Amino acid sequence: MGKPIDDAALDTLFREARTYAKWQPRPVTDDTLRNLYELLKWAPTSANASPARFAFLRTKEAKERLRPALAPLNVDKTMAAPVTVIVAYDLKFYEQLPKLFPQNPGMVKLFQGNPEMVEVTAKRNSSLQGAYLIMAARSLGLDCGPMSGFDQTKVDDEFFSAGKPCFGCDQEFFPEGHVRTNFLCNLGYGDPSALHPRLARLAFNEACSLL
Ligand SMILES: Cc1cc2nc3c(=O)[nH]c(=O)nc-3n(C[C@H](O)[C@H](O)[C@H](O)COP(=O)(O)O)c2cc1C
């Protein structure tokens, strides 16, 4: 704590990390996916609510279920990726608060009576957890390809609708019907030969103010 990580780690996480669309033929093991979750779960969410749910699609069968929902430009890269994770959020995340935030028993009731607050909290924190997933993946040597080019209703219907079991997921943590997709992220070991030049970023003065 209080000590910066070294330059090589900063390169891995930020300066040299890229968004990949082509992948090396190197598999990602289920153990690596477990390690990924075991890292990202520690990053903060409001009231420790942890609303994100992650469906890791790593079989051809699971990928084919996703195919019809993908924007045309995202099909090939997704089908070729070793893993595609659906970063989703559970609109009943507050049911876990007695375990995750026991110091404030009133929180569950607060959320139960306020669907707007539930949605804002779920979206905000699952987006954060999706970003944590990207950084955790990079820290484990994986590369990422996040995507918002897909039909959310189709993904939700296929993977999270009432009556449809979530393929490859633990049902205990994916109760049916109240999980919604936030974004998709391909995972694997990227092929750097297919990268385009890095795009510009806003300068400090364009994006930040010191008040
Ligand atoms: C939430 C999110 C959604 C994205 N959606 C798509 C997408 O649908 N298709 C795509 O090809 N790239 C998508 N991208 C990739 C971005 O265009 C890319 O990360 C950005 O240009 C930076 O590229 P770099 O990491 O190589 O510097 C998305 C990225 C994020 C974070």
The ligand as a Tripos MOL2 file, in Angstrom:
@<TRIPOS>MOLECULE
LIG
   31    33     1     0     0
SMALL
NO_CHARGES

@<TRIPOS>ATOM
      1 C1        -17.5220   -0.9820  -23.5910 C.3       1 LIG1
      2 C2        -16.7640   -1.1480  -24.8820 C.ar      1 LIG1
      3 C3        -17.4630   -1.4940  -26.0220 C.ar      1 LIG1
      4 C4        -16.7880   -1.7050  -27.2280 C.ar      1 LIG1
      5 N1        -17.4870   -2.1600  -28.3100 N.ar      1 LIG1
      6 C5        -16.8150   -2.5810  -29.3870 C.ar      1 LIG1
      7 C6        -17.4810   -3.2940  -30.4250 C.ar      1 LIG1
      8 O1        -18.6830   -3.5580  -30.3610 O.2       1 LIG1
      9 N2        -16.7490   -3.7080  -31.4910 N.ar      1 LIG1
     10 C7        -15.4100   -3.4460  -31.5830 C.ar      1 LIG1
     11 O2        -14.7950   -3.8640  -32.5780 O.2       1 LIG1
     12 N3        -14.7410   -2.7800  -30.6160 N.ar      1 LIG1
     13 C8        -15.4080   -2.3700  -29.5220 C.ar      1 LIG1
     14 N4        -14.7260   -1.7370  -28.4830 N.ar      1 LIG1
     15 C9        -13.2720   -1.5290  -28.6110 C.3       1 LIG1
     16 C10       -12.8260   -0.0610  -28.5960 C.3       1 LIG1
     17 O3        -13.0630    0.5420  -29.8360 O.3       1 LIG1
     18 C11       -11.3300   -0.0360  -28.2310 C.3       1 LIG1
     19 O4        -11.2080   -0.5730  -26.9260 O.3       1 LIG1
     20 C12       -10.7330    1.3590  -28.2470 C.3       1 LIG1
     21 O5        -10.7160    1.8700  -29.5550 O.3       1 LIG1
     22 C13        -9.3050    1.3800  -27.7030 C.3       1 LIG1
     23 O6         -8.4600    0.5200  -28.4230 O.3       1 LIG1
     24 P1         -7.0370    0.0990  -27.8090 P.3       1 LIG1
     25 O7         -7.3240   -0.5940  -26.5020 O.co2     1 LIG1
     26 O8         -6.4360   -0.8590  -28.8040 O.co2     1 LIG1
     27 O9         -6.2360    1.3220  -27.6310 O.co2     1 LIG1
     28 C14       -15.3800   -1.4920  -27.2900 C.ar      1 LIG1
     29 C15       -14.6950   -1.1130  -26.1250 C.ar      1 LIG1
     30 C16       -15.3690   -0.9450  -24.9450 C.ar      1 LIG1
     31 C17       -14.5840   -0.5910  -23.6970 C.3       1 LIG1
@<TRIPOS>BOND
     1     1     2 1
     2     2     3 ar
     3     2    30 ar
     4     3     4 ar
     5     4     5 ar
     6     4    28 ar
     7     5     6 ar
     8     6     7 ar
     9     6    13 1
    10     7     8 2
    11     7     9 ar
    12     9    10 ar
    13    10    11 2
    14    10    12 ar
    15    12    13 ar
    16    13    14 ar
    17    14    15 1
    18    14    28 ar
    19    15    16 1
    20    16    17 1
    21    16    18 1
    22    18    19 1
    23    18    20 1
    24    20    21 1
    25    20    22 1
    26    22    23 1
    27    23    24 1
    28    24    25 2
    29    24    26 1
    30    24    27 1
    31    28    29 ar
    32    29    30 ar
    33    30    31 1
@<TRIPOS>SUBSTRUCTURE
     1 LIG1         1 GROUP 0 **** ****
